[in-house]
Amino acid sequence: EEQIEQTENQISLLLARNPGAIERGSTLTEQQLPPEVPTGLPSALLDRRPDIRAAEQNLIAANANIGVAKAAYFPQISLSGFLGGQSTQLASLFTGPHTAWSFVPQVTQPIFTAGRLRSNVRLAEAEQQSAVVQYQKTIQTAFTEVSDALIAHQRLRESRVEQEALVVALRDRTRLAYARYHGGVDTLLNALDADRDLFQAELTLSQIRLNELLSVVQLYKALGGGWQS
């Protein structure tokens, strides 16, 4: 009860309300399921991520030609595939003997601004190279986080479907166990065993549902704010 009341206070704080009880609605298992992840999410969504924008601004500050850099280095692929899982393009982006993306520009323009720097050329170029490498690392981290989030979302959804089927089966088993007990052909112990197994399966289902909801939150963050343009 202490934890419940303190959690309610935290929720009230997040909602800019005074501490107090939170109105109850549906149970966890009755809540609306997470929205389906559409197929073919564009990788351009990741351009909204704060870490990518920060790395991009650092690249601009280092006098890099960011227009050429983005065109040359940022992968343009579909992130999501069938039933909201990660796409084949995303799954093979950084893996395999021939990776789908290597950090090599595909354009002929130089990454750095043309012309000689007036002084300290080597230091300036080193700083620019450092900014480019950081931009590369940030992009790769972003795509990896999206891949992880899509995998978690897909697998947890599959687990939830299977666990729901198990709960339905165990409810039938419990009903039949009590029917047999009341009919005098089975013991109360077997009926109680069925109750225990059903309760444990329902607890597991609740945890899977919670994890599925959390996976949507992680995917939302990884995409830099959901999948809306």
Backbone torsions as a table, in degrees:
resi	resn	phi	psi	omega
1	GLU	NA	-38.0	178.0
2	GLU	-61.2	-45.7	-179.8
3	GLN	-65.1	-37.7	179.4
4	ILE	-62.6	-47.4	-177.1
5	GLU	-66.8	-38.2	178.6
6	GLN	-68.7	-37.4	176.5
7	THR	-64.8	-39.3	176.7
8	GLU	-61.9	-37.9	176.8
9	ASN	-64.9	-39.3	178.1
10	GLN	-63.8	-42.4	178.2
11	ILE	-62.9	-42.8	178.8
12	SER	-61.1	-39.2	178.6
13	LEU	-63.8	-43.4	178.9
14	LEU	-64.1	-29.0	-179.8
15	LEU	-92.1	7.7	179.4
16	ALA	61.2	39.1	177.8
17	ARG	-115.6	164.9	173.3
18	ASN	-70.3	151.9	178.7
19	PRO	-55.6	140.4	179.8
20	GLY	171.1	179.3	-178.2
21	ALA	-70.5	151.3	177.6
22	ILE	-102.4	131.4	-179.4
23	GLU	-63.0	132.2	-178.4
24	ARG	-85.3	145.3	176.2
25	GLY	-126.7	-126.5	179.6
26	SER	-75.5	156.7	174.0
27	THR	-71.7	169.0	-177.6
28	LEU	-58.2	-42.0	-177.5
29	THR	-74.0	-13.1	-180.0
30	GLU	-100.5	-5.1	-178.2
31	GLN	-71.7	158.4	179.9
32	GLN	-63.6	137.4	-179.4
33	LEU	-71.5	158.2	179.7
34	PRO	-60.4	151.6	179.5
35	PRO	-65.8	150.4	177.9
36	GLU	-70.3	137.8	176.8
37	VAL	-79.8	122.0	-177.0
38	PRO	-69.2	153.9	177.3
39	THR	-77.4	144.3	173.7
40	GLY	80.3	33.9	176.3
41	LEU	-61.0	129.9	-179.5
42	PRO	-76.1	142.0	179.1
43	SER	-67.4	-15.8	178.6
44	ALA	-62.3	-19.2	177.6
45	LEU	-58.7	-33.0	-175.8
46	LEU	-68.7	-15.8	179.8
47	ASP	-64.4	-14.3	178.7
48	ARG	-83.6	-12.5	-175.8
49	ARG	-61.6	135.8	-179.5
50	PRO	-59.5	-36.9	-178.0
51	ASP	-68.7	-36.7	177.7
52	ILE	-69.9	-39.6	178.3
53	ARG	-64.9	-38.6	179.0
54	ALA	-65.2	-44.5	178.5
55	ALA	-63.7	-36.0	178.1
56	GLU	-64.4	-43.2	178.5
57	GLN	-65.9	-35.4	175.5
58	ASN	-63.6	-36.7	178.2
59	LEU	-66.8	-39.8	176.7
60	ILE	-63.5	-43.5	-179.8
61	ALA	-62.2	-27.9	179.6
62	ALA	-87.0	15.0	177.6
63	ASN	64.1	27.3	174.8
64	ALA	-83.2	153.3	177.4
65	ASN	-82.5	90.6	-171.5
66	ILE	-66.4	-30.6	178.1
67	GLY	-61.7	-44.7	177.0
68	VAL	-68.6	-39.9	-178.2
69	ALA	-61.1	-45.5	-178.6
70	LYS	-65.8	-41.7	-179.8
71	ALA	-66.1	-32.9	-174.8
72	ALA	-85.6	-33.6	-167.2
73	TYR	-110.6	-21.7	-173.7
74	PHE	-87.4	117.4	-178.1
75	PRO	-66.0	134.9	176.5
76	GLN	-108.1	93.4	-175.8
77	ILE	-137.6	172.6	171.0
78	SER	-88.9	131.7	-176.4
79	LEU	-85.1	-40.2	-173.5
80	SER	-110.0	149.6	179.3
81	GLY	-118.2	-146.9	-176.4
82	PHE	-63.4	134.3	177.3
83	LEU	58.8	29.5	173.1
84	GLY	81.8	3.7	176.0
85	GLY	-79.0	175.5	179.3
86	GLN	-72.3	147.9	-178.4
87	SER	-75.2	162.6	176.4
88	THR	-62.0	-37.1	179.1
89	GLN	-62.1	-43.9	-179.4
90	LEU	-68.8	-39.1	-177.4
91	ALA	-63.5	-30.8	-176.2
92	SER	-104.5	13.5	-173.1
93	LEU	-63.2	-43.7	-175.9
94	PHE	-120.2	17.2	-175.6
95	THR	-126.5	169.1	175.9
96	GLY	89.0	164.7	-178.8
97	PRO	-65.2	-29.1	177.7
98	HIS	-123.6	92.4	-175.5
99	THR	-66.0	149.2	-178.9
100	ALA	-71.3	-18.1	-177.9
101	TRP	-145.0	123.5	170.6
102	SER	-120.2	149.2	-172.2
103	PHE	-81.3	65.8	178.4
104	VAL	-128.0	126.8	-177.9
105	PRO	-64.1	142.9	-179.9
106	GLN	-104.3	17.6	179.1
107	VAL	-124.2	162.9	-175.7
108	THR	-90.3	-14.3	-178.8
109	GLN	-68.9	145.4	176.9
110	PRO	-70.2	148.6	178.7
111	ILE	-70.2	-25.6	-177.6
112	PHE	-102.3	155.8	179.7
113	THR	-62.1	144.4	-178.0
114	ALA	-71.4	160.9	178.0
115	GLY	96.6	153.4	180.0
116	ARG	-81.6	140.1	174.1
117	LEU	-75.9	149.6	-173.3
118	ARG	-69.4	-37.0	-178.0
119	SER	-151.9	155.9	175.7
120	ASN	55.1	53.2	-173.9
121	VAL	-62.7	-45.9	-175.8
122	ARG	-63.9	-41.3	179.2
123	LEU	-64.2	-43.1	-179.5
124	ALA	-63.6	-42.6	179.3
125	GLU	-66.1	-36.4	177.3
126	ALA	-64.1	-39.8	178.3
127	GLU	-66.3	-38.5	177.7
128	GLN	-65.5	-43.3	178.1
129	GLN	-61.7	-39.2	178.2
130	SER	-62.5	-40.9	179.0
131	ALA	-65.7	-38.5	178.5
132	VAL	-64.6	-44.1	179.5
133	VAL	-63.1	-40.9	178.9
134	GLN	-65.6	-37.7	176.7
135	TYR	-63.5	-43.2	177.3
136	GLN	-58.6	-49.0	-177.8
137	LYS	-62.4	-41.2	-179.1
138	THR	-64.2	-42.1	178.4
139	ILE	-62.5	-46.2	-177.9
140	GLN	-64.5	-39.3	177.0
141	THR	-62.4	-41.4	-179.6
142	ALA	-62.4	-45.8	-179.8
143	PHE	-66.3	-35.3	178.1
144	THR	-65.9	-42.1	179.6
145	GLU	-65.2	-38.4	176.7
146	VAL	-64.8	-42.6	178.2
147	SER	-60.0	-47.1	179.4
148	ASP	-60.2	-42.5	-178.2
149	ALA	-67.3	-40.4	178.6
150	LEU	-66.2	-39.9	178.0
151	ILE	-62.5	-47.5	-179.3
152	ALA	-61.0	-43.6	-178.6
153	HIS	-62.5	-43.7	-178.5
154	GLN	-66.8	-48.0	-176.2
155	ARG	-68.3	-37.0	178.6
156	LEU	-68.2	-35.8	176.4
157	ARG	-64.2	-43.1	177.9
158	GLU	-62.5	-41.5	178.7
159	SER	-63.8	-39.4	-179.8
160	ARG	-64.4	-41.7	179.0
161	VAL	-61.8	-44.6	-179.7
162	GLU	-67.5	-39.1	-179.8
163	GLN	-68.2	-35.5	176.1
164	GLU	-62.2	-40.4	177.9
165	ALA	-64.6	-38.7	178.1
166	LEU	-64.4	-42.6	179.7
167	VAL	-62.1	-41.8	178.2
168	VAL	-60.9	-43.5	-179.8
169	ALA	-64.7	-41.5	-179.0
170	LEU	-70.2	-29.6	175.0
171	ARG	-66.5	-40.5	176.0
172	ASP	-63.9	-41.6	179.1
173	ARG	-61.8	-43.6	179.8
174	THR	-63.5	-42.8	179.2
175	ARG	-61.2	-44.1	179.8
176	LEU	-68.7	-36.2	-179.9
177	ALA	-62.8	-41.9	179.3
178	TYR	-72.6	-32.6	175.8
179	ALA	-64.1	-41.2	178.0
180	ARG	-66.7	-38.9	179.2
181	TYR	-64.7	-47.8	180.0
182	HIS	-67.4	-24.4	176.6
183	GLY	-83.2	-3.8	176.7
184	GLY	79.9	17.3	-178.8
185	VAL	-110.2	2.6	178.8
186	ASP	-149.3	166.4	-175.7
187	THR	-91.4	160.3	175.2
188	LEU	-65.5	-31.0	-178.9
189	LEU	-59.3	-42.4	179.4
190	ASN	-65.9	-36.5	177.3
191	ALA	-66.3	-41.0	178.5
192	LEU	-67.5	-35.0	175.1
193	ASP	-61.8	-41.9	178.2
194	ALA	-63.8	-39.9	176.1
195	ASP	-59.7	-46.0	-177.8
196	ARG	-63.1	-45.3	-179.8
197	ASP	-63.8	-38.6	178.8
198	LEU	-65.5	-43.3	-179.2
199	PHE	-62.1	-42.8	179.4
200	GLN	-65.1	-39.2	178.7
201	ALA	-66.4	-37.0	177.8
202	GLU	-67.9	-37.6	175.7
203	LEU	-62.8	-43.9	179.1
204	THR	-62.6	-40.7	178.1
205	LEU	-62.3	-40.9	178.2
206	SER	-61.9	-41.9	179.4
207	GLN	-66.2	-40.2	178.8
208	ILE	-64.8	-40.8	178.0
209	ARG	-62.3	-42.0	177.8
210	LEU	-61.2	-46.2	179.9
211	ASN	-63.0	-34.4	178.3
212	GLU	-65.8	-42.1	176.9
213	LEU	-62.8	-41.6	179.2
214	LEU	-65.9	-32.6	178.9
215	SER	-65.6	-32.4	176.7
216	VAL	-66.6	-39.2	177.6
217	VAL	-62.5	-43.9	179.1
218	GLN	-63.5	-39.9	178.1
219	LEU	-65.9	-40.2	177.2
220	TYR	-57.4	-45.0	180.0
221	LYS	-68.3	-42.7	-177.3
222	ALA	-63.5	-32.7	179.9
223	LEU	-83.0	-1.2	179.3
224	GLY	79.5	21.5	178.3
225	GLY	127.7	39.3	177.4
226	GLY	83.6	-169.4	-176.7
227	TRP	-110.1	14.4	172.4
228	GLN	-83.5	138.9	-179.7
229	SER	-65.0	NA	NA
